[in-house]
Structure formats: structure tokens, C-alpha cells
Amino acid sequence: MSEADLLSENASAASPLARGLRIVLSTIAGALLMALMGLTVVDVIGRYLLNAPVKGAAELSELLLVSLVYLGLPAVCLDGGHVTVDLVTKSLPRRSERARLFVTGLVSSGVLGIIAWRLYAYGVQVGGYNLVTNSLRLPVAPVVWFCAVLAGISALVTFALALAALFKRMK
């Protein structure tokens, strides 16, 4: 059984909270993706057919895209969908798998926690001097804080799955 199988088995057997989080994240991500797609279509039609591109389309696309990436992060963590290379681990004894999953989950959780902390600190910094986008003058700090919260949720999900892997009974 691979790492992704074990983690997704833990997540799928998890509480309704995990299912609810997936539904909320998927709904928000779907709405943002539709907005990004609509913006791109309108901008392309406006640019090439009407010679009137959408003002700030590039800025909005950037903000929507970064939001989509961070929205997907907790979902990937819940599903154990991270890219893994098992060149060495596939030859390790089966009994070491729980400890390995725990350690890698702990490290991943720590890295995601550091990312969340630094994003929050960056949000405070850019919020302090009111950084805004160039043409639309949209504030950047709320988007950075949104990403920090999602990275923090990802860290918590990864930590919970690491604990679940440690205490899971291997088949």
C-alpha cells in the first residue's frame, strides 16, 4: 500500500469535518476558477474583437490564480496527493512505514507552518504600507492573509494525518 493510499484512506475514513472542508474548498475553488475563466474570455474577446481589453485583467488573474493554488493545498493534503518518490522507501521493511509516514508528515507540517507564518508576516508588512496592485489599486494584504490561513490549515491537516498514520494499524 502506497503512502498516498494510506493517507487518503485516513482522510476518507475521517470525520464529516474533512468531507465538509473538501466541499467548501471545492465550491470556492470552482467559483474562483469560473471567475478566472470568464475574465479571460471577456478580456480576449475585448482585446482582439473590440480593441478594448479589460482593465486590470492581468492583476485580477494573478490574484485569482494565487488564491486557487492555496485553496487547493488543503485538499491535496487531505487526499495525500503530494508528489512522492519512493526509490528508497519501497525497499524499507513494512514495519517502518508508520514511523516514516509520521516523520515525513511532521516535517511537511512544519514546513507548511513556516510558510503560513511567513505569509502572515508578509501580509502584515505589506498591509502596513498599504501595498496595492498597479492599475486597479486593490489591496494585496488580504490575499496574502488568505493564503496564510490556507497554508496554516494545510499544516494542521498534514499534522493530523501524520498522527493518524502513526496510530493506524497496518494491514
C-alpha positions, 0 to 999 in steps of 0.5 A, a space after each residue: 500500500 502506497 503512502 498516498 493510499 494510506 493517507 487518503 484512506 485516513 482522510 476518507 475514513 475521517 470525520 464529516 469535518 474533512 468531507 465538509 472542508 473538501 466541499 467548501 474548498 471545492 465550491 470556492 475553488 470552482 467559483 474562483 476558477 469560473 471567475 478566472 475563466 470568464 475574465 479571460 474570455 471577456 478580456 480576449 474577446 475585448 482585446 482582439 474583437 473590440 480593441 478594448 481589453 479589460 482593465 486590470 485583467 492581468 492583476 485580477 488573474 494573478 490574484 485569482 490564480 494565487 488564491 486557487 493554488 492555496 485553496 487547493 493545498 488543503 485538499 491535496 493534503 487531505 487526499 495525500 496527493 503530494 508528489 512522492 518518490 519512493 526509490 528508497 522507501 519501497 525497499 524499507 521493511 513494512 514495519 517502518 512505514 508508520 514511523 516514516 509516514 509520521 516523520 515525513 508528515 511532521 516535517 511537511 507540517 512544519 514546513 507548511 507552518 513556516 510558510 503560513 507564518 511567513 505569509 502572515 508576516 508578509 501580509 502584515 508588512 505589506 498591509 502596513 504600507 498599504 501595498 496595492 496592485 498597479 492599475 486597479 489599486 486593490 489591496 494585496 494584504 488580504 490575499 496574502 492573509 488568505 493564503 496564510 490561513 490556507 497554508 496554516 490549515 494545510 499544516 494542521 491537516 498534514 499534522 493530523 494525518 501524520 498522527 493518524 498514520 502513526 496510530 493506524 494499524 497496518 494491514 
